[in-house]
Amino acid sequence: MAIQKSTPAVDGVHAFKLPDVGEGLIEAELLTWYVKPGDEVKDGQMICEIETAKAVVELPCPYSGTVKELFAAEGETVEVGTVIITVDDGTGGSGGGTAEADTGAETEEREKPLVGYGEKAASTQRRPRRRPAATAPTPAAPAPRPASAPTPEPAAPAAPVRSEGRPLAKPPVRKLAKDLGIDLATVSPTGKDGIITRDDVHAAAEAVRAPEVVPEAAPAVETPVETDRSAREQRIPIKGVRKHTAAAMVNSAFTAPHVTEFLQVDVTRTMKAVARLRERPDFADVKVSPLLLVAKALLMAIRRHPGINSSWDEENQEIVVKNYVNLGIAAATERGLVVPNIKDAESQTLPELAASLKRLTETARAGKTGPADMSGGTITITNVGVFGVDAGTPIINPGEAAILAFGQIRDMPWVHKGELKIRKVTTLSLSFDHRLVDGELGSKVLRDIGTALEDPELTALAWG
């Protein structure tokens, strides 16, 4: 990955700004630093690992020298164009080599926008509202008191008055009191300036829970009081891959009119074919699974019905039929759902397709899928069967026309050759964009996939 060296050095100190490693991304989370201040680095050396909205990638340093300072902590989300590290190449003086000097001087060359990320307009900030200075009223001069008048007693200090009669408390404390069923008007404040604190509310709740004196004939009943629920909740920041996936799914669900069709298929012969393929020498180094034959069946169906492998061009009001298949495989990872795709899958032999599936899944599980591997997909398979699920209504990936869900394979009673037998059965679900695919086309595609799985060897011979 090439990094643009567009920022001039100040006294031999180079400031490296976070580049856009994807397509128009605006931020990334810094996962791990591989270097620390004082370390020697070389041009092209990997210095950190970041997670963008699309993938986890490593960043190479475009300079050689000594690491001077790190400007982002691990776990911090950094905007594209922000300085994350400075490197001293040893050619300059001792002063002025800071990120501020490199990015703030007006005499420097203005940095060019990074690839896929234009200049961002300067954000406007609201000017803080100026509060009028509190001025105490000038006390009136006391009227002269007759010599014979007795000296008045000092007045007792006035009791503090709550603003508009409403107890003083912060919003979280008010919510806590509401959850515990405590009336703030009955709580004695201990905070500064008469503000009710969380401890005050808990103390009031404890007083409520104290047993009351009741007649001997009636047993004491303790009223259950709900405790603070925030202590039993976990909050997970939405960022990185999960944030991108959520935005994409919402966009797809509310843009493309979804239709889902289901088909139960007898895959007994498919399972036998999988067992035979595993024994062949050309499949010795790859994992042969039913997913491989499902992918092959989908590719064969696309060849017979190209319209299922298309996209909607809103700007030009056109349907774009793709004569290539970049087959996406949905993969669940620790960082969320990713959908890398196999480029030109339609041109691969069955052993080559098996090898591609192996590389794709291993890379995804290791969290190393790059942005290029997840762009340009044309149709997707999601294998919900690995989770023990029979079927689902998957959401189409943006820019695609359809997605196929492959359910678990179960032993089920099935009528085979006129007799009731126990067979291997699965459920296929095909969701498609009804703007691009009508019911007839969607049904034909799903039917052909099912036919290919019912007898994969015969289908391969008949369809070529």
C-alpha positions as CSV (number, residue, x, y, z in Angstrom):
1,M,0.0,0.0,0.0
2,A,1.6,3.2,-1.2
3,I,1.5,6.2,1.2
4,Q,1.6,9.7,-0.2
5,K,4.5,11.9,1.1
6,S,2.8,15.2,0.8
7,T,3.8,16.8,4.1
8,P,7.1,18.7,4.1
9,A,9.5,18.0,7.0
10,V,10.3,20.7,9.7
11,D,13.8,20.5,11.0
12,G,14.1,16.9,9.7
13,V,10.9,15.8,11.5
14,H,8.2,14.2,9.3
15,A,4.5,14.1,10.5
16,F,2.7,11.1,9.2
17,K,-1.1,11.6,8.9
18,L,-3.7,8.8,8.9
19,P,-4.4,8.1,5.2
20,D,-7.7,6.9,3.7
21,V,-6.9,3.2,3.1
22,G,-10.4,2.5,1.7
23,E,-12.8,4.3,-0.5
24,G,-13.8,7.6,1.1
25,L,-13.4,6.5,4.7
26,I,-13.3,9.3,7.2
27,E,-12.0,7.6,10.4
28,A,-10.3,4.5,11.8
29,E,-9.7,3.0,15.2
30,L,-6.0,2.5,16.1
31,L,-5.7,-1.0,17.4
32,T,-2.0,-1.7,18.0
33,W,1.2,0.2,17.8
34,Y,4.2,-1.8,16.6
35,V,6.7,1.0,17.5
36,K,7.4,3.4,20.4
37,P,9.2,6.7,20.7
38,G,13.0,6.2,20.2
39,D,12.6,3.2,17.9
40,E,14.4,3.2,14.5
41,V,12.0,2.7,11.6
42,K,12.6,2.2,7.8
43,D,10.6,3.4,4.8
44,G,7.8,0.7,4.3
45,Q,8.0,-0.8,7.8
46,M,4.7,-1.6,9.3
47,I,4.2,0.6,12.3
48,C,0.6,0.1,13.5
49,E,-2.7,-1.8,12.9
50,I,-5.9,0.1,12.3
51,E,-9.6,-1.0,11.9
52,T,-11.6,1.0,9.4
53,A,-15.3,0.7,8.7
54,K,-14.4,-2.1,6.2
55,A,-11.4,-4.0,7.4
56,V,-8.4,-4.4,9.7
57,V,-5.2,-3.2,7.9
58,E,-1.5,-2.5,8.8
59,L,0.0,0.9,8.0
60,P,3.5,1.2,6.6
61,C,5.7,4.2,7.5
62,P,6.7,6.3,4.5
63,Y,9.8,7.6,6.2
64,S,13.1,6.3,7.7
65,G,14.4,7.6,11.0
66,T,13.7,7.6,14.7
67,V,10.2,7.7,16.1
68,K,9.8,11.0,17.9
69,E,6.3,10.9,19.2
70,L,3.0,9.0,19.0
71,F,-0.2,11.2,18.8
72,A,-2.9,8.5,19.1
73,A,-3.5,5.9,21.8
74,E,-4.5,2.3,21.2
75,G,-8.2,2.0,21.1
76,E,-8.7,5.7,20.0
77,T,-10.7,6.6,16.9
78,V,-8.8,9.0,14.7
79,E,-10.1,11.0,11.8
80,V,-8.4,10.7,8.4
81,G,-5.8,13.4,7.9
82,T,-4.9,13.6,11.6
83,V,-1.2,13.3,12.6
84,I,-0.6,10.0,14.3
85,I,3.2,9.8,14.5
86,T,6.3,12.0,13.9
87,V,9.6,10.6,12.6
88,D,13.0,12.4,12.8
89,D,15.2,11.6,9.8
90,G,18.3,13.1,11.6
91,T,18.9,15.8,9.0
92,G,17.5,18.8,10.8
93,G,18.0,20.9,13.9
94,S,16.7,20.3,17.4
95,G,13.8,22.8,17.5
96,G,10.4,23.1,16.1
97,G,10.0,19.5,15.0
98,T,6.5,18.9,16.3
99,A,3.2,18.0,14.8
100,E,1.9,21.5,15.6
101,A,4.8,23.1,13.7
102,D,4.3,20.7,10.8
103,T,0.5,21.2,10.5
104,G,-0.1,24.7,11.9
105,A,2.4,27.0,10.2
106,E,0.8,29.2,7.5
107,T,4.0,29.2,5.4
108,E,3.9,25.5,4.7
109,E,2.7,23.9,1.6
110,R,-0.9,22.9,1.9
111,E,-1.4,19.1,2.0
112,K,-3.2,17.6,-0.9
113,P,-6.4,15.6,-0.2
114,L,-5.8,11.9,0.4
115,V,-7.2,9.4,-2.1
116,G,-10.9,9.1,-1.8
117,Y,-11.1,11.8,0.9
118,G,-11.6,15.4,-0.1
119,E,-11.0,18.5,1.9
120,K,-13.4,18.8,4.8
121,A,-14.9,22.2,5.3
122,A,-13.9,23.8,8.5
123,S,-16.4,23.1,11.2
124,T,-18.1,25.9,12.8
125,Q,-18.2,26.2,16.6
126,R,-20.8,28.0,18.6
127,R,-19.4,30.9,20.4
128,P,-19.9,30.3,24.2
129,R,-22.7,32.4,25.5
130,R,-21.5,35.2,27.7
131,R,-23.1,35.2,31.0
132,P,-23.8,38.7,32.5
133,A,-21.7,39.4,35.5
134,A,-23.6,39.0,38.7
135,T,-23.7,42.4,40.3
136,A,-24.9,42.8,43.9
137,P,-27.3,45.6,44.4
138,T,-25.9,48.7,46.1
139,P,-27.2,48.6,49.6
140,A,-29.1,51.7,50.6
141,A,-27.6,53.9,53.3
142,P,-29.3,53.1,56.6
143,A,-31.6,55.8,57.9
144,P,-30.4,57.6,61.0
145,R,-31.7,56.0,64.1
146,P,-32.9,58.1,67.0
147,A,-30.6,57.9,70.0
148,S,-33.5,56.8,72.1
149,A,-34.4,53.9,69.8
150,P,-33.4,50.5,71.1
151,T,-30.8,48.4,69.2
152,P,-32.7,45.9,67.1
153,E,-31.9,42.1,67.5
154,P,-30.1,40.6,64.5
155,A,-32.5,38.8,62.1
156,A,-32.3,35.0,61.9
157,P,-30.7,33.8,58.6
158,A,-33.2,33.0,56.0
159,A,-33.6,29.3,55.1
160,P,-32.3,28.4,51.6
161,V,-35.0,28.4,49.0
162,R,-35.0,25.9,46.1
163,S,-35.4,27.3,42.6
164,E,-39.1,27.5,41.8
165,G,-39.8,25.0,44.6
166,R,-38.2,22.1,42.5
167,P,-35.5,19.9,44.2
168,L,-32.1,20.4,42.7
169,A,-30.6,17.3,41.1
170,K,-28.8,16.3,37.9
171,P,-30.7,14.3,35.2
172,P,-29.0,10.9,36.1
173,V,-30.0,11.4,39.7
174,R,-33.5,12.2,38.7
175,K,-33.7,9.1,36.6
176,L,-32.3,7.0,39.5
177,A,-35.0,8.4,41.8
178,K,-37.7,7.7,39.3
179,D,-36.5,4.1,38.9
180,L,-36.4,3.6,42.7
181,G,-39.8,5.2,43.2
182,I,-38.4,8.0,45.3
183,D,-40.0,11.5,45.5
184,L,-37.1,14.0,45.3
185,A,-39.1,16.4,47.4
186,T,-38.7,14.1,50.4
187,V,-34.9,13.7,50.0
188,S,-32.6,15.7,52.2
189,P,-29.7,17.1,50.0
190,T,-26.1,16.8,51.1
191,G,-24.4,18.1,47.9
192,K,-23.0,21.5,47.3
193,D,-25.5,24.3,47.0
194,G,-28.3,22.0,48.1
195,I,-28.0,19.5,45.2
196,I,-29.3,16.0,45.7
197,T,-26.7,13.3,45.0
198,R,-27.0,9.7,44.1
199,D,-26.0,8.8,47.7
200,D,-28.9,10.9,49.0
201,V,-31.4,9.0,46.7
202,H,-30.0,5.6,47.8
203,A,-30.2,6.6,51.4
204,A,-33.9,7.5,50.9
205,A,-34.5,4.2,49.2
206,E,-32.9,2.3,52.2
207,A,-35.2,4.2,54.5
208,V,-38.2,3.1,52.4
209,R,-37.0,-0.5,52.6
210,A,-36.7,-0.3,56.4
211,P,-39.4,-2.5,58.1
212,E,-42.4,-0.6,59.4
213,V,-44.0,-1.2,62.9
214,V,-47.3,-3.0,62.3
215,P,-49.7,-4.7,64.5
216,E,-48.8,-8.3,65.6
217,A,-51.8,-9.7,63.7
218,A,-50.5,-8.4,60.4
219,P,-47.1,-9.8,59.2
220,A,-44.6,-7.2,57.9
221,V,-44.4,-7.2,54.1
222,E,-41.3,-5.8,52.5
223,T,-42.0,-3.9,49.3
224,P,-39.4,-4.9,46.6
225,V,-37.5,-1.9,45.2
226,E,-35.8,-2.1,41.9
227,T,-32.0,-1.4,42.1
228,D,-30.0,0.7,39.7
229,R,-30.0,-1.2,36.4
230,S,-27.0,0.6,34.9
231,A,-24.7,-1.6,37.1
232,R,-26.1,-4.7,35.3
233,E,-25.8,-3.4,31.7
234,Q,-22.9,-3.4,29.3
235,R,-22.4,-0.7,26.7
236,I,-20.4,-1.6,23.5
237,P,-19.3,1.3,21.2
238,I,-20.6,1.0,17.7
239,K,-17.6,1.5,15.4
240,G,-15.4,-0.1,12.8
241,V,-16.8,-3.0,10.8
242,R,-19.9,-3.2,12.9
243,K,-20.7,0.4,12.3
244,H,-20.2,0.1,8.5
245,T,-22.3,-3.1,8.4
246,A,-25.2,-1.5,10.3
247,A,-25.3,1.5,8.0
248,A,-25.2,-0.7,4.9
249,M,-28.0,-3.0,6.1
250,V,-30.2,0.0,7.0
251,N,-29.6,1.5,3.6
252,S,-30.3,-1.7,1.8
253,A,-33.5,-2.5,3.8
254,F,-35.0,0.9,3.1
255,T,-33.8,1.3,-0.5
256,A,-34.3,-2.1,-2.2
257,P,-37.8,-3.7,-2.1
258,H,-37.0,-7.2,-0.7
259,V,-38.7,-10.4,-1.7
260,T,-37.7,-13.8,-0.1
261,E,-38.6,-17.2,-1.5
262,F,-37.9,-20.6,0.2
263,L,-37.2,-24.1,-1.1
264,Q,-36.6,-27.4,0.7
265,V,-34.2,-29.6,-1.1
266,D,-33.1,-33.3,-0.7
267,V,-29.3,-33.0,-0.6
268,T,-28.6,-36.6,0.1
269,R,-26.7,-37.0,-3.2
270,T,-24.8,-33.7,-2.5
271,M,-23.5,-35.1,0.8
272,K,-22.4,-38.3,-1.0
273,A,-20.6,-36.2,-3.6
274,V,-18.9,-34.2,-0.8
275,A,-17.6,-37.5,0.7
276,R,-16.2,-38.6,-2.6
277,L,-14.5,-35.3,-3.4
278,R,-12.7,-35.4,-0.1
279,E,-11.0,-38.6,-1.2
280,R,-9.7,-37.1,-4.5
281,P,-6.0,-36.0,-4.6
282,D,-6.8,-32.6,-6.2
283,F,-8.9,-31.7,-3.1
284,A,-6.3,-33.0,-0.6
285,D,-5.2,-29.5,0.6
286,V,-8.6,-27.8,0.8
287,K,-11.7,-28.2,2.8
288,V,-14.6,-29.7,0.9
289,S,-17.9,-28.8,2.4
290,P,-21.5,-28.6,1.2
291,L,-21.0,-24.9,0.9
292,L,-18.6,-25.5,-2.0
293,L,-21.3,-27.3,-4.0
294,V,-23.9,-24.7,-3.1
295,A,-21.6,-22.0,-4.5
296,K,-21.1,-24.1,-7.6
297,A,-24.8,-24.5,-8.0
298,L,-25.4,-20.8,-7.7
299,L,-22.7,-20.1,-10.3
300,M,-24.4,-22.5,-12.7
301,A,-27.8,-20.9,-12.1
302,I,-26.3,-17.4,-12.8
303,R,-25.0,-18.7,-16.1
304,R,-28.5,-19.8,-17.1
305,H,-30.1,-16.6,-15.7
306,P,-27.7,-13.7,-15.9
307,G,-30.3,-11.2,-14.7
308,I,-29.9,-12.3,-11.1
309,N,-26.3,-11.1,-11.2
310,S,-27.1,-7.4,-11.8
311,S,-27.3,-4.0,-10.1
312,W,-29.5,-0.9,-10.1
313,D,-28.1,2.3,-11.5
314,E,-30.3,5.0,-9.9
315,E,-28.4,8.0,-11.5
316,N,-28.7,6.7,-15.1
317,Q,-31.9,4.7,-14.5
318,E,-30.4,1.5,-15.9
319,I,-30.1,-2.1,-14.9
320,V,-26.5,-3.2,-15.1
321,V,-26.1,-7.0,-15.8
322,K,-22.7,-8.2,-14.8
323,N,-20.9,-10.7,-17.1
324,Y,-18.6,-11.7,-14.3
325,V,-19.4,-13.0,-10.8
326,N,-17.6,-11.7,-7.7
327,L,-19.1,-14.2,-5.3
328,G,-19.5,-12.8,-1.7
329,I,-19.4,-15.2,1.3
330,A,-20.7,-13.7,4.5
331,A,-18.3,-14.5,7.4
332,A,-18.9,-13.8,11.1
333,T,-15.8,-12.5,12.9
334,E,-15.0,-11.1,16.3
335,R,-15.3,-7.6,14.8
336,G,-18.6,-8.2,13.2
337,L,-20.0,-9.5,9.9
338,V,-17.7,-9.1,6.8
339,V,-18.5,-10.2,3.2
340,P,-15.3,-10.7,1.2
341,N,-15.8,-11.9,-2.3
342,I,-14.1,-14.3,-4.8
343,K,-13.2,-12.3,-7.9
344,D,-14.3,-13.9,-11.2
345,A,-15.6,-17.0,-9.4
346,E,-17.5,-18.1,-12.6
347,S,-14.2,-18.9,-14.3
348,Q,-12.7,-21.1,-11.6
349,T,-12.7,-24.9,-11.6
350,L,-14.2,-26.7,-8.6
351,P,-10.7,-27.3,-7.0
352,E,-9.8,-23.6,-7.6
353,L,-13.1,-22.5,-6.1
354,A,-12.5,-24.7,-3.0
355,A,-9.0,-23.2,-2.6
356,S,-10.5,-19.7,-2.9
357,L,-13.1,-20.4,-0.3
358,K,-10.4,-21.7,2.1
359,R,-8.3,-18.5,1.7
360,L,-11.3,-16.3,2.0
361,T,-12.5,-17.8,5.3
362,E,-9.1,-18.1,6.9
363,T,-8.3,-14.5,6.1
364,A,-11.7,-13.3,7.5
365,R,-11.3,-15.3,10.7
366,A,-7.9,-13.8,11.3
367,G,-9.3,-10.3,10.8
368,K,-7.0,-9.6,7.9
369,T,-9.6,-9.1,5.1
370,G,-8.6,-6.0,3.1
371,P,-10.9,-3.4,1.7
372,A,-10.3,-4.6,-1.9
373,D,-11.5,-8.1,-1.0
374,M,-14.8,-6.7,0.2
375,S,-15.5,-4.3,-2.7
376,G,-17.1,-5.0,-6.1
377,G,-19.3,-8.0,-5.0
378,T,-22.1,-9.0,-7.3
379,I,-24.0,-11.7,-5.4
380,T,-23.7,-13.3,-1.9
381,I,-24.1,-16.5,0.0
382,T,-24.7,-16.6,3.7
383,N,-24.4,-20.0,5.4
384,V,-26.8,-19.8,8.4
385,G,-26.8,-23.6,8.7
386,V,-23.5,-23.5,10.6
387,F,-25.4,-21.9,13.5
388,G,-28.0,-24.6,13.5
389,V,-30.6,-22.4,11.7
390,D,-33.0,-23.8,9.1
391,A,-33.7,-20.7,7.1
392,G,-33.9,-16.9,7.2
393,T,-34.7,-13.7,5.2
394,P,-31.3,-12.2,4.6
395,I,-30.8,-8.6,3.7
396,I,-29.3,-7.9,0.3
397,N,-25.8,-6.3,0.2
398,P,-26.0,-2.8,-1.2
399,G,-25.3,-2.8,-5.0
400,E,-26.3,-6.4,-5.5
401,A,-29.5,-8.0,-6.7
402,A,-29.8,-11.1,-4.5
403,I,-28.4,-13.1,-1.6
404,L,-28.8,-16.8,-1.0
405,A,-29.2,-18.3,2.6
406,F,-28.1,-21.9,3.0
407,G,-29.7,-23.6,6.1
408,Q,-28.6,-26.5,8.2
409,I,-28.8,-30.0,6.7
410,R,-31.1,-32.3,8.8
411,D,-32.3,-35.9,8.7
412,M,-36.0,-35.6,7.7
413,P,-38.7,-37.9,6.4
414,W,-38.9,-37.5,2.6
415,V,-40.8,-39.2,-0.2
416,H,-38.1,-40.7,-2.4
417,K,-39.0,-42.8,-5.4
418,G,-42.6,-43.2,-4.1
419,E,-41.5,-44.4,-0.6
420,L,-41.2,-42.5,2.7
421,K,-37.5,-42.5,3.7
422,I,-35.1,-40.5,5.9
423,R,-33.1,-38.2,3.7
424,K,-30.7,-35.3,4.1
425,V,-32.7,-32.1,3.7
426,T,-31.9,-28.4,3.7
427,T,-33.8,-25.1,3.2
428,L,-32.6,-22.5,0.7
429,S,-33.8,-18.9,1.0
430,L,-33.3,-16.4,-1.8
431,S,-33.8,-12.7,-1.1
432,F,-33.8,-10.5,-4.2
433,D,-34.4,-6.8,-5.2
434,H,-37.8,-6.7,-6.8
435,R,-36.8,-3.7,-8.9
436,L,-34.3,-5.9,-10.7
437,V,-35.7,-9.4,-10.3
438,D,-39.4,-10.4,-10.7
439,G,-41.0,-13.4,-9.2
440,E,-40.5,-15.6,-12.3
441,L,-36.7,-15.0,-12.5
442,G,-36.2,-15.4,-8.7
443,S,-38.2,-18.7,-8.8
444,K,-36.2,-20.1,-11.7
445,V,-32.9,-19.3,-10.1
446,L,-33.9,-20.9,-6.8
447,R,-35.4,-23.9,-8.6
448,D,-32.1,-24.4,-10.6
449,I,-30.0,-24.2,-7.5
450,G,-32.2,-26.9,-5.8
451,T,-32.0,-29.1,-8.9
452,A,-28.2,-28.9,-9.0
453,L,-28.0,-29.9,-5.3
454,E,-30.5,-32.8,-5.6
455,D,-28.2,-34.5,-8.2
456,P,-24.9,-32.5,-8.6
457,E,-23.2,-35.0,-10.9
458,L,-26.1,-35.3,-13.3
459,T,-26.6,-31.5,-13.4
460,A,-22.9,-30.9,-14.1
461,L,-23.1,-33.3,-17.1
462,A,-26.4,-31.8,-18.4
463,W,-25.4,-28.1,-17.9
464,G,-21.7,-28.4,-18.7
